[in-house]
Amino acid sequence: MSAAPTTAVPTGADLRRRVRVAGRERVTDDVVVLDLAALDGTPLPDWEPGAHIDLEVAPGTERQYSLVATTPDGHWRIAVLREAAGRGGSAAVHDGLDVGAETTVAGPRNHFGFDPGRPAVFVAGGIGITPIAAMVAAAERAGTPWELHYAGRRRDRMAFADALVGDHPDRVALAVSDEGTRLDLDALLGPVRDAVVYCCGPRRLMDAVEAATARWPAGNVRVERFEPAADVDAPGEPFEVELAVTGVTVTVPADRTLLEVAEEAGSFVLSSCREGTCGTCETPVLEGAVDHRDTVLSPEEQADDRTMMVCVSRARRGCPRLVLEL
């Protein structure tokens, strides 16, 4: 997740709540849609387009999924792709979370904010359609000019494609590999426009969108990533961290994360993904320069050094000490 101004997190975003699977539908061979309901039957909290939740897919294992919609019953709707090369989280959802199953969620959180006051160019690849679908619905409600370019390998594996094309035939363009159609990002995004580009999908697509929009103004291209940064495991150097709240100073070795060391020193840090993709462990930086290794903060936010994701980011080379609000 990057290139979007940080959206204020709703009150209670870190509150964990128990939910049950109230509905389940397989919309493609490898995508299942789940409707999550509060155990007490009350509507779940409101959220803004681009928000995601932390879902406990198995005991002790959480994954992040974008919210697609809120149902008329006040349930949260998500869509989960079974990833053959994944770490087992999506398989746990597909194989274990049937209707009636109970689990825990946290959030919603949002670092992929949608601005209904600006024309929107939506670009989605594969399961990246999930936050984009919520933005499309919001754009329609707000009367925002928009267009969607949705890429996938096969039409029958592109979740929500038929509904989106059926509802908005003049605004939705599909690029389907096995039908011989592909996104021409240079033609689409090369000319700078008075619009905001929102993109979610595979890393290759998002990298290509960022390259095609290199001349666009800062903040006009917003990308959400749920994959770790390429340099997340790059070698680091030892550095000191002053935990300002507790008054403790610790040393972070080259082979350990700041989060691990802070937890050992007694600091309570909310965390989930531990790979710099969810934003849960975002921590204010009071002093120092940061080597940002997350995919949550925008380049502008990273340059400001006001916050950092302590699960992966470190002190910048040549900066021996950080002071954090921990």
C-alpha positions in Angstrom: 0.0 0.0 0.0 1.5 3.3 -1.0 1.1 6.7 -2.6 -2.0 7.6 -0.7 -2.4 10.2 2.0 -2.9 8.4 5.3 -6.6 8.3 6.1 -7.6 8.9 9.7 -8.4 5.6 11.3 -12.0 5.4 12.6 -12.4 5.3 16.4 -12.0 1.8 17.7 -10.1 0.6 14.6 -7.9 -1.5 16.8 -10.8 -3.0 18.7 -10.9 -6.8 18.1 -14.4 -8.2 17.7 -15.8 -11.7 17.3 -17.8 -12.3 14.1 -19.5 -15.2 12.4 -19.6 -16.1 8.7 -23.2 -15.2 7.8 -22.9 -15.9 4.1 -20.5 -17.5 1.7 -20.5 -17.6 -2.1 -17.9 -19.0 -4.5 -17.8 -16.3 -7.3 -15.0 -17.9 -9.4 -13.1 -21.2 -9.1 -10.6 -19.6 -6.7 -12.4 -16.6 -5.2 -14.9 -17.0 -2.3 -17.0 -14.1 -1.0 -17.7 -14.0 2.8 -20.3 -11.9 4.7 -19.2 -11.4 8.3 -21.7 -10.5 11.0 -21.3 -9.4 14.6 -22.2 -12.1 17.0 -24.8 -10.0 18.7 -26.5 -9.2 15.5 -25.8 -5.4 15.5 -24.6 -3.8 12.3 -20.8 -3.6 12.1 -19.2 -0.2 12.0 -19.1 2.1 9.0 -15.9 2.3 6.9 -14.6 4.3 4.0 -13.7 2.8 0.5 -10.2 1.4 0.5 -10.4 0.1 4.1 -9.2 -3.3 5.1 -9.6 -5.6 8.1 -7.4 -8.1 9.9 -9.1 -11.5 9.8 -8.0 -14.4 12.0 -8.0 -17.1 9.4 -6.7 -19.8 11.9 -5.8 -19.6 15.6 -2.8 -17.2 15.8 -2.8 -16.4 12.1 -4.1 -13.2 10.7 -4.4 -11.9 7.1 -5.5 -8.6 5.7 -8.5 -8.3 3.3 -10.1 -5.3 1.7 -13.7 -4.6 2.4 -15.9 -4.8 -0.7 -19.3 -3.7 0.7 -21.6 -3.6 3.7 -24.7 -5.7 3.1 -28.2 -4.4 3.9 -28.0 -6.4 7.1 -24.9 -4.5 8.3 -22.5 -7.3 7.5 -19.0 -6.7 6.2 -18.3 -8.4 2.8 -14.8 -9.5 1.7 -13.5 -11.6 -1.2 -10.6 -14.0 -0.8 -8.5 -15.5 -3.5 -7.0 -19.0 -2.9 -3.3 -18.4 -3.6 -1.5 -21.6 -4.5 1.9 -20.1 -3.7 0.7 -18.4 -0.5 1.6 -19.1 3.1 -1.7 -21.0 3.8 -3.9 -18.1 5.0 -6.2 -18.1 2.0 -6.4 -21.9 2.0 -7.5 -21.7 5.6 -10.3 -19.3 4.6 -11.4 -21.5 1.7 -11.3 -24.7 3.6 -12.2 -23.7 7.1 -14.5 -20.7 7.2 -17.9 -22.0 6.3 -21.2 -20.4 7.1 -21.6 -20.4 10.9 -17.9 -20.4 11.7 -16.8 -17.8 14.2 -13.6 -15.9 14.1 -12.0 -12.6 15.2 -11.5 -9.4 13.2 -9.7 -6.1 13.8 -10.2 -2.8 12.0 -11.2 -1.3 9.7 -8.0 0.6 8.8 -7.5 2.7 5.7 -4.3 3.9 4.0 -5.9 3.8 0.5 -8.2 6.8 0.8 -10.7 7.6 -2.0 -11.4 11.3 -2.8 -14.9 11.6 -4.3 -14.2 15.2 -5.2 -11.8 14.3 -8.0 -12.3 12.3 -11.2 -11.1 8.8 -10.8 -9.2 6.3 -13.0 -9.4 2.9 -11.4 -6.9 0.2 -12.4 -7.3 -3.3 -11.0 -5.6 -6.6 -11.5 -7.0 -9.9 -10.3 -8.2 -9.9 -6.7 -7.1 -6.2 -6.5 -10.6 -5.5 -7.7 -11.8 -5.8 -4.1 -11.0 -2.3 -2.8 -11.6 -0.8 -6.2 -15.2 -2.3 -6.3 -15.9 -0.4 -3.1 -14.6 2.8 -4.6 -16.6 2.4 -7.8 -19.8 2.1 -5.7 -18.8 5.2 -3.7 -18.0 7.1 -6.9 -21.5 6.3 -8.3 -23.1 7.5 -5.1 -21.2 10.7 -5.1 -21.6 11.4 -8.8 -17.8 11.3 -9.3 -16.6 10.9 -12.9 -14.8 7.6 -13.1 -13.5 4.8 -15.3 -12.4 1.3 -14.5 -9.7 -0.8 -16.3 -9.7 -4.3 -14.9 -7.1 -6.9 -16.0 -7.1 -10.6 -15.6 -5.9 -13.8 -17.2 -9.4 -15.3 -17.8 -12.8 -13.7 -17.7 -14.2 -16.6 -15.6 -11.6 -15.9 -12.9 -12.2 -12.2 -12.6 -14.4 -11.6 -9.6 -17.3 -9.2 -10.0 -16.4 -8.6 -13.7 -19.8 -9.5 -15.2 -21.7 -7.4 -12.7 -19.4 -4.4 -13.2 -19.6 -4.5 -16.9 -23.4 -5.2 -16.8 -24.0 -2.2 -14.5 -21.6 0.2 -16.2 -20.9 -0.9 -19.7 -19.6 2.5 -20.8 -17.2 2.9 -17.8 -15.7 -0.5 -17.4 -13.0 -1.9 -19.8 -11.8 -5.5 -19.3 -8.3 -6.6 -20.4 -8.4 -10.4 -20.5 -5.2 -12.1 -21.4 -6.6 -15.3 -23.0 -8.9 -13.1 -25.1 -5.9 -11.2 -26.5 -6.7 -7.9 -24.8 -4.2 -6.2 -22.6 -3.8 -2.9 -20.7 -1.9 -0.3 -22.6 -0.8 1.7 -19.6 1.4 4.1 -21.5 -1.6 5.2 -23.7 -4.0 5.2 -20.7 -1.8 7.0 -18.2 1.0 8.6 -20.1 -0.8 11.9 -20.7 -1.2 13.7 -17.4 -4.9 14.3 -16.5 -6.9 16.1 -13.9 -7.7 12.9 -12.1 -6.5 10.5 -9.4 -5.4 7.0 -10.3 -6.2 4.3 -7.9 -4.5 0.9 -8.4 -4.5 -2.4 -6.7 -3.3 -5.8 -8.0 -0.1 -7.8 -8.5 3.2 -6.1 -7.9 4.1 -6.1 -11.6 0.9 -4.1 -12.4 1.4 -1.6 -9.7 5.0 -1.1 -10.6 3.9 -0.5 -14.2 1.3 2.0 -13.2 3.8 3.9 -11.1 6.2 4.0 -14.0 3.5 5.1 -16.5 2.5 7.9 -14.2 6.0 9.2 -13.4 5.1 12.7 -14.6 1.9 12.9 -12.6 1.8 15.2 -9.6 2.6 13.8 -6.2 -0.6 12.4 -4.5 -2.4 11.8 -7.8 -1.4 8.2 -7.9 -2.6 5.9 -5.1 -1.5 2.3 -4.9 -2.4 -0.4 -2.4 0.0 -3.2 -1.9 -0.5 -6.3 0.2 3.0 -7.7 -0.6 6.2 -6.9 1.3 8.6 -4.4 -0.2 11.4 -5.9 -2.3 14.0 -4.7 0.2 12.3 -5.8 3.3 15.0 -8.3 4.2 18.0 -6.2 3.0 20.9 -6.2 5.4 20.8 -3.6 8.1 23.0 -2.1 10.8 22.6 -2.0 14.6 21.0 1.1 16.0 19.7 2.5 19.2 16.1 3.4 19.9 14.8 5.5 22.8 11.3 4.4 23.8 10.1 7.8 24.9 7.0 6.6 26.8 8.8 4.1 29.0 12.1 5.9 29.0 14.0 2.8 28.0 16.8 2.8 25.4 17.4 -0.4 23.5 19.8 -1.6 20.8 18.3 -3.2 17.7 20.8 -5.7 16.3 21.4 -6.0 12.5 19.5 -9.4 12.4 16.4 -8.4 14.5 13.4 -6.1 14.0 12.7 -3.1 16.1 9.3 -4.6 16.9 10.8 -7.7 18.4 13.3 -5.7 20.5 10.6 -3.2 21.7 8.3 -6.0 22.7 11.1 -7.7 24.7 11.7 -4.4 26.5 8.1 -4.3 27.7 6.5 -2.0 25.1 3.0 -2.9 23.9 2.8 -2.5 20.2 -0.2 -3.5 18.2 0.9 -5.6 15.2 -0.5 -8.0 12.7 1.2 -8.8 9.4 4.8 -8.2 10.7 5.9 -7.7 7.1 5.1 -4.0 6.5 1.8 -4.3 4.6 -1.0 -3.8 7.0 -0.2 -0.5 8.9 -1.2 -1.9 12.3 2.2 -1.1 14.0 2.5 2.5 12.7 4.4 4.4 15.4 5.2 8.2 15.7 8.9 9.1 15.1 10.0 11.9 17.4 13.7 12.1 16.3 15.8 10.4 13.7 15.9 9.3 10.0 14.1 6.1 9.0 14.9 3.4 6.4 11.3 2.8 5.4 10.7 -0.8 4.2 6.9 -0.8 4.3 4.4 -0.7 1.5 1.8 1.3 3.5 3.1 4.9 3.7 3.3 7.0 0.5 6.6 8.3 -0.7 5.7 11.7 0.7 4.9 10.3 4.1 8.1 8.3 4.1 10.1 11.4 3.3 8.4 13.2 6.2 9.7 10.6 8.7 6.8 11.3 11.0 5.8 7.7 11.5 7.2 4.3 10.7 6.2 0.6 10.6 8.4 -0.9 13.3 7.9 -4.5 12.1 10.2 -3.9 9.1 11.6 -0.4 9.0 14.9 0.6 10.7 17.1 3.6 11.3 18.5 5.0 8.1 22.2 4.1 7.4 24.3 6.7 9.1 21.6 7.5 11.7 22.6 5.7 14.9 19.6 6.6 17.0 15.8 6.9 16.8 13.4 8.3 19.4 9.9 6.8 19.1 6.6 7.4 20.9 6.6 3.9 22.5 
